Amino acid sequence: MRLFVALSISADVCENLASLLDELRRVDSRRRWINPTNLHVTLKFIGHVPNENLSYINETLSKVVAPAELTLRFRGVGFFPNERRPAVVWAGVQAPPGLAALAARIDEALAKCGVPQETRPFAPHLTLARLKETRLTEALRAQLQRSKDRFFGEQVSVEFHLMESKLKATGAEYTTLRSFPFALEELNR
């Protein structure tokens, strides 16, 4: 199984991002834009694990202390690694420090399950597209520029999810395997 841990996106935020994705698709239909139903904030990519490890991962994640809630704001678009040679187009996530603390706690907990720890700093975002061709058309670049400060909404998150990703010719298909409600303990906000 190919697994990751994530926060889901509210229907309102997803609808606003679906509108942006429709606009981007009309400008450049050659790109593989993410299906809006697949939008999520990745807290930890686990990768491939044997099925027999699932119960241990679930048990480990159930012990992660999380904040009572996290308020996330979704604004703007950007690129990884940069605008000159974009490999990923993303929508921004503005979050309190508690989100990074939660991602770190999940990372540390899963290291006990043999999952390699992150080496890069946590950068919350929503992936809108992974680009094989990194040169953007002028029309697409202009549309993305117009959306660089666009507000997509706000949500309060109260749980995180263990997700399975099945890669298919039509794109990835995600399934929630288990949800973990946030604890009552507050992290640094």
VMD Tcl script that draws the C-alpha trace (Angstrom):
set ca {
  {0.00 0.00 0.00}
  {1.09 3.57 -0.73}
  {0.19 5.77 2.26}
  {0.27 9.37 3.44}
  {-1.15 11.44 6.32}
  {-3.19 14.53 5.48}
  {-5.79 17.10 6.39}
  {-8.92 17.13 4.26}
  {-10.21 20.29 2.61}
  {-13.67 21.74 3.31}
  {-16.32 21.75 0.58}
  {-16.26 25.57 0.34}
  {-12.47 25.74 -0.10}
  {-12.57 22.83 -2.54}
  {-15.28 24.57 -4.60}
  {-13.23 27.78 -4.81}
  {-10.13 25.84 -5.87}
  {-12.19 23.83 -8.39}
  {-13.16 27.16 -9.96}
  {-9.47 28.12 -10.25}
  {-8.60 24.70 -11.70}
  {-11.36 25.09 -14.32}
  {-9.90 28.48 -15.30}
  {-6.39 27.01 -15.55}
  {-7.66 24.02 -17.58}
  {-9.32 26.38 -20.07}
  {-6.02 28.26 -20.49}
  {-3.84 25.12 -20.75}
  {-5.64 21.79 -21.11}
  {-2.39 19.89 -21.84}
  {-1.41 19.93 -18.16}
  {-2.61 17.26 -15.73}
  {-4.44 19.42 -13.22}
  {-5.38 17.77 -9.94}
  {-8.95 16.56 -9.54}
  {-10.45 18.92 -6.91}
  {-11.74 15.92 -4.92}
  {-8.09 14.91 -4.37}
  {-7.01 18.21 -2.79}
  {-5.50 17.80 0.67}
  {-2.73 19.18 2.90}
  {-0.05 16.49 3.21}
  {1.37 16.20 6.72}
  {3.58 13.19 5.99}
  {4.20 11.05 2.92}
  {4.79 7.51 4.13}
  {5.23 5.69 0.82}
  {4.89 1.99 0.13}
  {4.40 -0.26 3.15}
  {3.39 -3.91 3.46}
  {-0.28 -4.47 4.36}
  {0.74 -6.15 7.61}
  {2.26 -2.83 8.84}
  {-1.07 -1.00 8.64}
  {-2.28 -1.85 12.15}
  {1.01 -0.68 13.70}
  {0.85 2.59 11.75}
  {-2.77 3.10 12.85}
  {-1.85 2.41 16.48}
  {1.11 4.79 16.27}
  {-0.93 7.61 14.72}
  {-3.68 7.19 17.32}
  {-1.16 8.26 19.98}
  {-0.12 11.50 18.25}
  {-1.14 14.51 20.32}
  {-2.75 17.14 18.15}
  {-4.27 20.56 18.81}
  {-7.96 20.93 19.61}
  {-8.35 22.63 16.22}
  {-6.39 24.45 13.54}
  {-7.64 27.37 11.49}
  {-6.23 27.30 7.96}
  {-6.50 30.01 5.31}
  {-5.96 29.20 1.65}
  {-4.50 32.01 -0.44}
  {-2.47 32.50 -3.59}
  {-0.59 30.25 -5.96}
  {3.10 29.52 -6.34}
  {5.66 27.04 -7.64}
  {8.17 24.47 -6.45}
  {11.10 24.79 -6.84}
  {10.60 28.27 -8.36}
  {8.69 30.27 -10.96}
  {11.45 30.01 -13.61}
  {11.43 26.18 -13.67}
  {8.15 25.12 -12.04}
  {7.74 21.40 -11.36}
  {4.70 21.87 -9.10}
  {1.95 24.50 -9.08}
  {0.46 24.93 -5.60}
  {-2.12 26.91 -3.67}
  {-0.85 28.45 -0.45}
  {-1.85 27.45 3.07}
  {-1.54 29.97 5.88}
  {-1.55 28.06 9.16}
  {-0.69 28.58 12.82}
  {2.57 27.06 14.14}
  {0.50 24.19 15.51}
  {0.25 22.70 12.02}
  {4.03 22.40 11.65}
  {4.21 21.02 15.21}
  {1.58 18.40 14.32}
  {3.47 17.41 11.15}
  {6.68 17.07 13.22}
  {4.93 14.89 15.80}
  {3.54 12.64 13.06}
  {7.00 12.45 11.45}
  {8.65 11.51 14.77}
  {5.97 8.92 15.59}
  {6.19 7.23 12.19}
  {9.99 7.06 12.42}
  {9.38 4.41 15.13}
  {7.55 2.42 12.42}
  {10.59 2.56 10.15}
  {9.36 5.47 8.00}
  {12.28 7.76 7.09}
  {12.07 11.20 8.70}
  {11.69 14.35 6.64}
  {14.83 16.23 5.71}
  {13.09 19.26 4.22}
  {11.24 21.89 6.26}
  {7.46 21.50 6.41}
  {5.80 23.72 3.76}
  {1.99 23.36 3.83}
  {0.40 23.68 0.40}
  {-2.19 22.17 -1.92}
  {-0.72 20.65 -5.08}
  {-2.67 21.85 -8.13}
  {-0.45 20.25 -10.81}
  {2.82 18.40 -11.27}
  {4.45 19.63 -14.45}
  {6.49 17.44 -16.77}
  {7.04 20.37 -19.11}
  {8.29 23.23 -16.94}
  {7.92 25.97 -19.54}
  {4.64 27.80 -19.05}
  {2.72 29.41 -21.87}
  {2.33 33.18 -21.57}
  {-1.44 32.74 -21.15}
  {-0.98 30.26 -18.28}
  {1.70 32.39 -16.64}
  {-0.63 35.42 -16.84}
  {-3.57 33.48 -15.35}
  {-1.40 32.22 -12.49}
  {-0.07 35.74 -11.91}
  {-3.66 37.04 -11.62}
  {-4.30 34.39 -8.93}
  {-1.09 34.90 -6.92}
  {-2.95 36.63 -4.06}
  {-6.41 35.13 -4.59}
  {-8.25 34.02 -1.44}
  {-9.81 30.54 -1.60}
  {-11.33 30.37 1.87}
  {-10.79 29.38 5.46}
  {-11.54 26.25 7.44}
  {-11.14 24.80 10.90}
  {-9.54 21.34 10.93}
  {-10.26 19.01 13.84}
  {-8.84 15.70 12.57}
  {-6.15 14.21 10.36}
  {-6.39 11.16 8.12}
  {-4.36 8.15 7.08}
  {-4.84 7.93 3.31}
  {-4.08 5.33 0.68}
  {-3.03 6.45 -2.78}
  {-3.60 4.17 -5.77}
  {-1.87 5.39 -8.91}
  {-3.96 4.90 -12.04}
  {-3.66 5.99 -15.67}
  {-6.41 8.55 -15.02}
  {-4.59 9.96 -11.99}
  {-4.27 9.12 -8.32}
  {-7.22 7.78 -6.39}
  {-7.26 8.49 -2.65}
  {-9.10 6.55 0.05}
  {-9.35 7.50 3.71}
  {-8.34 4.46 5.75}
  {-8.80 6.03 9.19}
  {-9.42 9.44 10.73}
  {-7.77 10.65 13.94}
  {-9.65 13.36 15.88}
  {-7.47 16.04 17.39}
  {-6.79 15.75 21.12}
  {-7.76 18.34 23.70}
  {-4.16 19.43 24.31}
  {-3.27 22.67 22.58}
  {-0.06 22.92 20.59}
  {1.70 26.25 20.25}
  {-0.58 28.32 18.04}
}
mol new
graphics top color blue
foreach p $ca { graphics top sphere $p radius 0.5 }
foreach p [lrange $ca 0 end-1] q [lrange $ca 1 end] { graphics top cylinder $p $q radius 0.2 }
display resetview
